[in-house]
Amino acid sequence: MTVQDLQEEIREEFAMFDDWDERYQYIIDLGKSLPLIDPIYRTDDHIIKGCQSKVWLHAEAREGRVWFTADSDAIITKGIIAILIRVFSGQKPSDIVNADTSFIDDIGLKEHLSPTRANGLVSMVKQIKLYALAYETKQV
């Protein structure tokens, strides 16, 4: 599936919920389903700067695509990174770098997060795109 297909899928899933309590529970459930990150990547080198909670993100390139694993010490934050990984993991670096992330606003995520969590979300997206940019540059 493309980045756009996955973003649309997430928009549709969030549209099924009537209120934000249900959406928060869904985000928590997504975080619980996130595959465990290898403990060797739970280091300071893999922490995303700008997040209130600790978020570890690892990226690797295989067969022209970028694969991400992540973890967080906070349940909501873990769910947020799970959404981002679902959209971006397994995609081509150029598709990640050039992706429009308006789906985040479309599902109302930023406006329902505390300012510090919203800043953390921006930092997560930025770090994912930076990893993709680095792999894209290596392919040239």
CNS distance restraints for C-alpha pairs under 8 A (distance, minus, plus):
assign (resid   1 and name CA) (resid   5 and name CA) 5.88 0.50 0.50
assign (resid   1 and name CA) (resid   6 and name CA) 6.50 0.50 0.50
assign (resid   2 and name CA) (resid   6 and name CA) 6.30 0.50 0.50
assign (resid   2 and name CA) (resid  91 and name CA) 7.37 0.50 0.50
assign (resid   3 and name CA) (resid   7 and name CA) 6.14 0.50 0.50
assign (resid   3 and name CA) (resid  87 and name CA) 5.67 0.50 0.50
assign (resid   3 and name CA) (resid  88 and name CA) 6.47 0.50 0.50
assign (resid   3 and name CA) (resid  91 and name CA) 7.21 0.50 0.50
assign (resid   3 and name CA) (resid  95 and name CA) 7.17 0.50 0.50
assign (resid   3 and name CA) (resid  96 and name CA) 7.53 0.50 0.50
assign (resid   3 and name CA) (resid  99 and name CA) 7.13 0.50 0.50
assign (resid   4 and name CA) (resid   8 and name CA) 6.15 0.50 0.50
assign (resid   4 and name CA) (resid  99 and name CA) 7.97 0.50 0.50
assign (resid   5 and name CA) (resid   9 and name CA) 6.20 0.50 0.50
assign (resid   6 and name CA) (resid  10 and name CA) 6.32 0.50 0.50
assign (resid   6 and name CA) (resid  86 and name CA) 7.48 0.50 0.50
assign (resid   6 and name CA) (resid  87 and name CA) 5.48 0.50 0.50
assign (resid   7 and name CA) (resid  11 and name CA) 6.27 0.50 0.50
assign (resid   7 and name CA) (resid  87 and name CA) 6.35 0.50 0.50
assign (resid   7 and name CA) (resid 103 and name CA) 6.04 0.50 0.50
assign (resid   8 and name CA) (resid  12 and name CA) 6.22 0.50 0.50
assign (resid   8 and name CA) (resid 103 and name CA) 7.54 0.50 0.50
assign (resid   9 and name CA) (resid  13 and name CA) 6.26 0.50 0.50
assign (resid  10 and name CA) (resid  14 and name CA) 6.19 0.50 0.50
assign (resid  10 and name CA) (resid 103 and name CA) 7.97 0.50 0.50
assign (resid  11 and name CA) (resid  15 and name CA) 6.17 0.50 0.50
assign (resid  11 and name CA) (resid 103 and name CA) 6.68 0.50 0.50
assign (resid  11 and name CA) (resid 106 and name CA) 6.98 0.50 0.50
assign (resid  11 and name CA) (resid 107 and name CA) 5.85 0.50 0.50
assign (resid  12 and name CA) (resid  16 and name CA) 6.65 0.50 0.50
assign (resid  13 and name CA) (resid  17 and name CA) 7.59 0.50 0.50
assign (resid  14 and name CA) (resid  23 and name CA) 6.65 0.50 0.50
assign (resid  14 and name CA) (resid 107 and name CA) 6.22 0.50 0.50
assign (resid  15 and name CA) (resid 107 and name CA) 7.48 0.50 0.50
assign (resid  17 and name CA) (resid  22 and name CA) 6.04 0.50 0.50
assign (resid  17 and name CA) (resid  23 and name CA) 6.21 0.50 0.50
assign (resid  18 and name CA) (resid  22 and name CA) 7.14 0.50 0.50
assign (resid  19 and name CA) (resid  23 and name CA) 6.58 0.50 0.50
assign (resid  20 and name CA) (resid  24 and name CA) 5.89 0.50 0.50
assign (resid  20 and name CA) (resid 112 and name CA) 7.95 0.50 0.50
assign (resid  21 and name CA) (resid  25 and name CA) 6.27 0.50 0.50
assign (resid  22 and name CA) (resid  26 and name CA) 6.22 0.50 0.50
assign (resid  23 and name CA) (resid  27 and name CA) 6.19 0.50 0.50
assign (resid  24 and name CA) (resid  28 and name CA) 6.19 0.50 0.50
assign (resid  24 and name CA) (resid  76 and name CA) 7.38 0.50 0.50
assign (resid  25 and name CA) (resid  29 and name CA) 6.15 0.50 0.50
assign (resid  26 and name CA) (resid  30 and name CA) 6.18 0.50 0.50
assign (resid  27 and name CA) (resid  31 and name CA) 6.30 0.50 0.50
assign (resid  27 and name CA) (resid  76 and name CA) 6.39 0.50 0.50
assign (resid  27 and name CA) (resid  79 and name CA) 4.69 0.50 0.50
assign (resid  27 and name CA) (resid  80 and name CA) 6.57 0.50 0.50
assign (resid  27 and name CA) (resid  83 and name CA) 7.97 0.50 0.50
assign (resid  28 and name CA) (resid  32 and name CA) 6.33 0.50 0.50
assign (resid  28 and name CA) (resid  75 and name CA) 5.79 0.50 0.50
assign (resid  28 and name CA) (resid  76 and name CA) 5.50 0.50 0.50
assign (resid  28 and name CA) (resid  78 and name CA) 7.38 0.50 0.50
assign (resid  28 and name CA) (resid  79 and name CA) 5.16 0.50 0.50
assign (resid  29 and name CA) (resid  33 and name CA) 6.39 0.50 0.50
assign (resid  29 and name CA) (resid  79 and name CA) 7.00 0.50 0.50
assign (resid  30 and name CA) (resid  34 and name CA) 6.45 0.50 0.50
assign (resid  30 and name CA) (resid  78 and name CA) 7.95 0.50 0.50
assign (resid  30 and name CA) (resid  79 and name CA) 5.10 0.50 0.50
assign (resid  30 and name CA) (resid  82 and name CA) 6.17 0.50 0.50
assign (resid  30 and name CA) (resid  83 and name CA) 7.25 0.50 0.50
assign (resid  31 and name CA) (resid  75 and name CA) 6.47 0.50 0.50
assign (resid  31 and name CA) (resid  76 and name CA) 7.20 0.50 0.50
assign (resid  31 and name CA) (resid  77 and name CA) 7.75 0.50 0.50
assign (resid  31 and name CA) (resid  78 and name CA) 4.70 0.50 0.50
assign (resid  31 and name CA) (resid  79 and name CA) 3.58 0.50 0.50
assign (resid  31 and name CA) (resid  80 and name CA) 7.19 0.50 0.50
assign (resid  31 and name CA) (resid  81 and name CA) 7.58 0.50 0.50
assign (resid  31 and name CA) (resid  82 and name CA) 5.59 0.50 0.50
assign (resid  32 and name CA) (resid  75 and name CA) 7.81 0.50 0.50
assign (resid  32 and name CA) (resid  78 and name CA) 7.71 0.50 0.50
assign (resid  32 and name CA) (resid  79 and name CA) 7.27 0.50 0.50
assign (resid  34 and name CA) (resid  70 and name CA) 7.93 0.50 0.50
assign (resid  34 and name CA) (resid  71 and name CA) 7.80 0.50 0.50
assign (resid  34 and name CA) (resid  78 and name CA) 7.82 0.50 0.50
assign (resid  34 and name CA) (resid  79 and name CA) 7.83 0.50 0.50
assign (resid  34 and name CA) (resid  82 and name CA) 5.89 0.50 0.50
assign (resid  35 and name CA) (resid  69 and name CA) 7.50 0.50 0.50
assign (resid  36 and name CA) (resid  69 and name CA) 7.68 0.50 0.50
assign (resid  36 and name CA) (resid  70 and name CA) 7.43 0.50 0.50
assign (resid  36 and name CA) (resid  71 and name CA) 6.94 0.50 0.50
assign (resid  37 and name CA) (resid  41 and name CA) 6.88 0.50 0.50
assign (resid  37 and name CA) (resid  42 and name CA) 7.52 0.50 0.50
assign (resid  37 and name CA) (resid  69 and name CA) 5.62 0.50 0.50
assign (resid  37 and name CA) (resid  70 and name CA) 5.55 0.50 0.50
assign (resid  37 and name CA) (resid  71 and name CA) 6.10 0.50 0.50
assign (resid  38 and name CA) (resid  42 and name CA) 7.31 0.50 0.50
assign (resid  41 and name CA) (resid  45 and name CA) 7.93 0.50 0.50
assign (resid  41 and name CA) (resid  46 and name CA) 6.18 0.50 0.50
assign (resid  41 and name CA) (resid  56 and name CA) 7.04 0.50 0.50
assign (resid  41 and name CA) (resid  57 and name CA) 7.50 0.50 0.50
assign (resid  41 and name CA) (resid  58 and name CA) 6.46 0.50 0.50
assign (resid  42 and name CA) (resid  46 and name CA) 6.52 0.50 0.50
assign (resid  42 and name CA) (resid  47 and name CA) 7.57 0.50 0.50
assign (resid  42 and name CA) (resid  56 and name CA) 5.84 0.50 0.50
assign (resid  42 and name CA) (resid  71 and name CA) 7.94 0.50 0.50
assign (resid  43 and name CA) (resid  47 and name CA) 6.69 0.50 0.50
assign (resid  43 and name CA) (resid  56 and name CA) 7.33 0.50 0.50
assign (resid  46 and name CA) (resid  55 and name CA) 7.95 0.50 0.50
assign (resid  46 and name CA) (resid  56 and name CA) 5.02 0.50 0.50
assign (resid  46 and name CA) (resid  57 and name CA) 5.40 0.50 0.50
assign (resid  46 and name CA) (resid  58 and name CA) 6.28 0.50 0.50
assign (resid  47 and name CA) (resid  54 and name CA) 6.50 0.50 0.50
assign (resid  47 and name CA) (resid  55 and name CA) 5.40 0.50 0.50
assign (resid  47 and name CA) (resid  56 and name CA) 4.41 0.50 0.50
assign (resid  47 and name CA) (resid  57 and name CA) 6.41 0.50 0.50
assign (resid  48 and name CA) (resid  54 and name CA) 7.35 0.50 0.50
assign (resid  48 and name CA) (resid  55 and name CA) 5.65 0.50 0.50
assign (resid  48 and name CA) (resid  56 and name CA) 6.19 0.50 0.50
assign (resid  48 and name CA) (resid  57 and name CA) 6.85 0.50 0.50
assign (resid  48 and name CA) (resid 123 and name CA) 6.88 0.50 0.50
assign (resid  48 and name CA) (resid 124 and name CA) 6.58 0.50 0.50
assign (resid  48 and name CA) (resid 127 and name CA) 6.98 0.50 0.50
assign (resid  49 and name CA) (resid 123 and name CA) 6.86 0.50 0.50
assign (resid  50 and name CA) (resid 119 and name CA) 6.76 0.50 0.50
assign (resid  50 and name CA) (resid 120 and name CA) 5.47 0.50 0.50
assign (resid  50 and name CA) (resid 123 and name CA) 5.81 0.50 0.50
assign (resid  51 and name CA) (resid  55 and name CA) 7.04 0.50 0.50
assign (resid  51 and name CA) (resid 116 and name CA) 7.17 0.50 0.50
assign (resid  51 and name CA) (resid 117 and name CA) 6.80 0.50 0.50
assign (resid  51 and name CA) (resid 119 and name CA) 6.83 0.50 0.50
assign (resid  51 and name CA) (resid 120 and name CA) 4.01 0.50 0.50
assign (resid  51 and name CA) (resid 121 and name CA) 7.50 0.50 0.50
assign (resid  51 and name CA) (resid 123 and name CA) 6.81 0.50 0.50
assign (resid  51 and name CA) (resid 124 and name CA) 7.92 0.50 0.50
assign (resid  52 and name CA) (resid 116 and name CA) 6.22 0.50 0.50
assign (resid  52 and name CA) (resid 117 and name CA) 6.58 0.50 0.50
assign (resid  52 and name CA) (resid 120 and name CA) 6.54 0.50 0.50
assign (resid  53 and name CA) (resid  72 and name CA) 6.95 0.50 0.50
assign (resid  53 and name CA) (resid  73 and name CA) 6.37 0.50 0.50
assign (resid  53 and name CA) (resid  74 and name CA) 6.15 0.50 0.50
assign (resid  53 and name CA) (resid  77 and name CA) 7.18 0.50 0.50
assign (resid  54 and name CA) (resid  72 and name CA) 5.44 0.50 0.50
assign (resid  54 and name CA) (resid  73 and name CA) 5.65 0.50 0.50
assign (resid  54 and name CA) (resid  74 and name CA) 7.46 0.50 0.50
assign (resid  55 and name CA) (resid  70 and name CA) 7.06 0.50 0.50
assign (resid  55 and name CA) (resid  71 and name CA) 5.74 0.50 0.50
assign (resid  55 and name CA) (resid  72 and name CA) 4.35 0.50 0.50
assign (resid  55 and name CA) (resid  73 and name CA) 6.93 0.50 0.50
assign (resid  55 and name CA) (resid  77 and name CA) 7.66 0.50 0.50
assign (resid  55 and name CA) (resid  78 and name CA) 7.64 0.50 0.50
assign (resid  56 and name CA) (resid  70 and name CA) 5.30 0.50 0.50
assign (resid  56 and name CA) (resid  71 and name CA) 5.30 0.50 0.50
assign (resid  56 and name CA) (resid  72 and name CA) 6.26 0.50 0.50
assign (resid  57 and name CA) (resid  68 and name CA) 6.96 0.50 0.50
assign (resid  57 and name CA) (resid  69 and name CA) 5.94 0.50 0.50
assign (resid  57 and name CA) (resid  70 and name CA) 4.42 0.50 0.50
assign (resid  57 and name CA) (resid  71 and name CA) 6.84 0.50 0.50
assign (resid  58 and name CA) (resid  68 and name CA) 5.60 0.50 0.50
assign (resid  58 and name CA) (resid  69 and name CA) 5.30 0.50 0.50
assign (resid  58 and name CA) (resid  70 and name CA) 6.19 0.50 0.50
assign (resid  59 and name CA) (resid  66 and name CA) 6.52 0.50 0.50
assign (resid  59 and name CA) (resid  67 and name CA) 5.55 0.50 0.50
assign (resid  59 and name CA) (resid  68 and name CA) 4.52 0.50 0.50
assign (resid  59 and name CA) (resid  69 and name CA) 6.60 0.50 0.50
assign (resid  59 and name CA) (resid 131 and name CA) 6.71 0.50 0.50
assign (resid  60 and name CA) (resid  66 and name CA) 5.65 0.50 0.50
assign (resid  60 and name CA) (resid  67 and name CA) 5.40 0.50 0.50
assign (resid  60 and name CA) (resid  68 and name CA) 6.69 0.50 0.50
assign (resid  61 and name CA) (resid  65 and name CA) 5.47 0.50 0.50
assign (resid  61 and name CA) (resid  66 and name CA) 4.46 0.50 0.50
assign (resid  61 and name CA) (resid  67 and name CA) 6.16 0.50 0.50
assign (resid  61 and name CA) (resid 135 and name CA) 6.82 0.50 0.50
assign (resid  62 and name CA) (resid  66 and name CA) 6.43 0.50 0.50
assign (resid  62 and name CA) (resid  67 and name CA) 7.37 0.50 0.50
assign (resid  64 and name CA) (resid  92 and name CA) 6.15 0.50 0.50
assign (resid  64 and name CA) (resid  93 and name CA) 7.56 0.50 0.50
assign (resid  65 and name CA) (resid  90 and name CA) 5.43 0.50 0.50
assign (resid  65 and name CA) (resid  91 and name CA) 5.16 0.50 0.50
assign (resid  65 and name CA) (resid  92 and name CA) 4.41 0.50 0.50
assign (resid  65 and name CA) (resid  93 and name CA) 6.17 0.50 0.50
assign (resid  66 and name CA) (resid  88 and name CA) 7.90 0.50 0.50
assign (resid  66 and name CA) (resid  89 and name CA) 5.98 0.50 0.50
assign (resid  66 and name CA) (resid  90 and name CA) 5.31 0.50 0.50
assign (resid  66 and name CA) (resid  91 and name CA) 5.80 0.50 0.50
assign (resid  66 and name CA) (resid  92 and name CA) 6.24 0.50 0.50
assign (resid  66 and name CA) (resid  93 and name CA) 6.19 0.50 0.50
assign (resid  66 and name CA) (resid 132 and name CA) 6.67 0.50 0.50
assign (resid  66 and name CA) (resid 135 and name CA) 7.63 0.50 0.50
assign (resid  67 and name CA) (resid  88 and name CA) 7.87 0.50 0.50
assign (resid  67 and name CA) (resid  89 and name CA) 4.59 0.50 0.50
assign (resid  67 and name CA) (resid  90 and name CA) 4.98 0.50 0.50
assign (resid  67 and name CA) (resid  91 and name CA) 7.47 0.50 0.50
assign (resid  68 and name CA) (resid  85 and name CA) 6.23 0.50 0.50
assign (resid  68 and name CA) (resid  88 and name CA) 7.80 0.50 0.50
assign (resid  68 and name CA) (resid  89 and name CA) 5.22 0.50 0.50
assign (resid  68 and name CA) (resid  90 and name CA) 7.71 0.50 0.50
assign (resid  69 and name CA) (resid  85 and name CA) 7.24 0.50 0.50
assign (resid  70 and name CA) (resid  81 and name CA) 7.03 0.50 0.50
assign (resid  70 and name CA) (resid  82 and name CA) 7.67 0.50 0.50
assign (resid  70 and name CA) (resid  85 and name CA) 7.88 0.50 0.50
assign (resid  71 and name CA) (resid  78 and name CA) 5.99 0.50 0.50
assign (resid  71 and name CA) (resid  81 and name CA) 7.62 0.50 0.50
assign (resid  72 and name CA) (resid  77 and name CA) 6.31 0.50 0.50
assign (resid  72 and name CA) (resid  78 and name CA) 4.92 0.50 0.50
assign (resid  73 and name CA) (resid  77 and name CA) 7.77 0.50 0.50
assign (resid  73 and name CA) (resid  78 and name CA) 7.23 0.50 0.50
assign (resid  74 and name CA) (resid  78 and name CA) 6.00 0.50 0.50
assign (resid  75 and name CA) (resid  79 and name CA) 6.32 0.50 0.50
assign (resid  76 and name CA) (resid  80 and name CA) 6.31 0.50 0.50
assign (resid  77 and name CA) (resid  81 and name CA) 6.26 0.50 0.50
assign (resid  77 and name CA) (resid 117 and name CA) 7.64 0.50 0.50
assign (resid  78 and name CA) (resid  82 and name CA) 6.10 0.50 0.50
assign (resid  79 and name CA) (resid  83 and name CA) 6.38 0.50 0.50
assign (resid  80 and name CA) (resid  84 and name CA) 6.53 0.50 0.50
assign (resid  80 and name CA) (resid 121 and name CA) 7.41 0.50 0.50
assign (resid  81 and name CA) (resid  85 and name CA) 6.06 0.50 0.50
assign (resid  81 and name CA) (resid 121 and name CA) 8.00 0.50 0.50
assign (resid  81 and name CA) (resid 124 and name CA) 7.24 0.50 0.50
assign (resid  82 and name CA) (resid  86 and name CA) 6.07 0.50 0.50
assign (resid  83 and name CA) (resid  87 and name CA) 6.46 0.50 0.50
assign (resid  84 and name CA) (resid  88 and name CA) 6.11 0.50 0.50
assign (resid  84 and name CA) (resid 125 and name CA) 7.43 0.50 0.50
assign (resid  85 and name CA) (resid  89 and name CA) 5.11 0.50 0.50
assign (resid  88 and name CA) (resid  96 and name CA) 6.24 0.50 0.50
assign (resid  88 and name CA) (resid 128 and name CA) 7.94 0.50 0.50
assign (resid  91 and name CA) (resid  95 and name CA) 6.53 0.50 0.50
assign (resid  91 and name CA) (resid  96 and name CA) 6.61 0.50 0.50
assign (resid  92 and name CA) (resid  96 and name CA) 6.50 0.50 0.50
assign (resid  92 and name CA) (resid 132 and name CA) 7.98 0.50 0.50
assign (resid  93 and name CA) (resid  97 and name CA) 6.17 0.50 0.50
assign (resid  93 and name CA) (resid 132 and name CA) 4.57 0.50 0.50
assign (resid  93 and name CA) (resid 133 and name CA) 6.41 0.50 0.50
assign (resid  93 and name CA) (resid 135 and name CA) 6.33 0.50 0.50
assign (resid  93 and name CA) (resid 136 and name CA) 5.21 0.50 0.50
assign (resid  94 and name CA) (resid  98 and name CA) 6.01 0.50 0.50
assign (resid  94 and name CA) (resid 132 and name CA) 7.12 0.50 0.50
assign (resid  94 and name CA) (resid 133 and name CA) 7.31 0.50 0.50
assign (resid  94 and name CA) (resid 136 and name CA) 6.22 0.50 0.50
assign (resid  95 and name CA) (resid  99 and name CA) 5.77 0.50 0.50
assign (resid  96 and name CA) (resid 128 and name CA) 7.88 0.50 0.50
assign (resid  96 and name CA) (resid 129 and name CA) 6.11 0.50 0.50
assign (resid  96 and name CA) (resid 132 and name CA) 6.23 0.50 0.50
assign (resid  97 and name CA) (resid 129 and name CA) 5.15 0.50 0.50
assign (resid  97 and name CA) (resid 130 and name CA) 7.69 0.50 0.50
assign (resid  97 and name CA) (resid 132 and name CA) 6.09 0.50 0.50
assign (resid  97 and name CA) (resid 133 and name CA) 6.08 0.50 0.50
assign (resid 101 and name CA) (resid 105 and name CA) 7.88 0.50 0.50
assign (resid 102 and name CA) (resid 106 and name CA) 6.17 0.50 0.50
assign (resid 103 and name CA) (resid 107 and name CA) 6.17 0.50 0.50
assign (resid 104 and name CA) (resid 108 and name CA) 6.51 0.50 0.50
assign (resid 104 and name CA) (resid 109 and name CA) 5.71 0.50 0.50
assign (resid 104 and name CA) (resid 110 and name CA) 6.77 0.50 0.50
assign (resid 105 and name CA) (resid 109 and name CA) 6.03 0.50 0.50
assign (resid 105 and name CA) (resid 110 and name CA) 6.14 0.50 0.50
assign (resid 105 and name CA) (resid 111 and name CA) 7.57 0.50 0.50
assign (resid 108 and name CA) (resid 112 and name CA) 6.38 0.50 0.50
assign (resid 109 and name CA) (resid 113 and name CA) 6.43 0.50 0.50
assign (resid 110 and name CA) (resid 118 and name CA) 5.38 0.50 0.50
assign (resid 110 and name CA) (resid 121 and name CA) 7.81 0.50 0.50
assign (resid 111 and name CA) (resid 118 and name CA) 7.81 0.50 0.50
assign (resid 113 and name CA) (resid 117 and name CA) 5.73 0.50 0.50
assign (resid 113 and name CA) (resid 118 and name CA) 5.56 0.50 0.50
assign (resid 114 and name CA) (resid 118 and name CA) 6.07 0.50 0.50
assign (resid 115 and name CA) (resid 119 and name CA) 6.15 0.50 0.50
assign (resid 116 and name CA) (resid 120 and name CA) 6.20 0.50 0.50
assign (resid 117 and name CA) (resid 121 and name CA) 6.17 0.50 0.50
assign (resid 118 and name CA) (resid 122 and name CA) 6.43 0.50 0.50
assign (resid 119 and name CA) (resid 123 and name CA) 6.27 0.50 0.50
assign (resid 120 and name CA) (resid 124 and name CA) 6.16 0.50 0.50
assign (resid 121 and name CA) (resid 125 and name CA) 6.35 0.50 0.50
assign (resid 122 and name CA) (resid 126 and name CA) 6.11 0.50 0.50
assign (resid 123 and name CA) (resid 127 and name CA) 6.09 0.50 0.50
assign (resid 124 and name CA) (resid 128 and name CA) 6.23 0.50 0.50
assign (resid 125 and name CA) (resid 129 and name CA) 6.21 0.50 0.50
assign (resid 126 and name CA) (resid 130 and name CA) 6.10 0.50 0.50
assign (resid 127 and name CA) (resid 131 and name CA) 6.21 0.50 0.50
assign (resid 128 and name CA) (resid 132 and name CA) 6.32 0.50 0.50
assign (resid 129 and name CA) (resid 133 and name CA) 6.01 0.50 0.50
assign (resid 130 and name CA) (resid 134 and name CA) 6.17 0.50 0.50
assign (resid 131 and name CA) (resid 135 and name CA) 6.39 0.50 0.50
assign (resid 132 and name CA) (resid 136 and name CA) 5.97 0.50 0.50
assign (resid 133 and name CA) (resid 137 and name CA) 6.04 0.50 0.50
assign (resid 134 and name CA) (resid 138 and name CA) 6.39 0.50 0.50
assign (resid 135 and name CA) (resid 139 and name CA) 6.48 0.50 0.50
assign (resid 136 and name CA) (resid 140 and name CA) 6.91 0.50 0.50
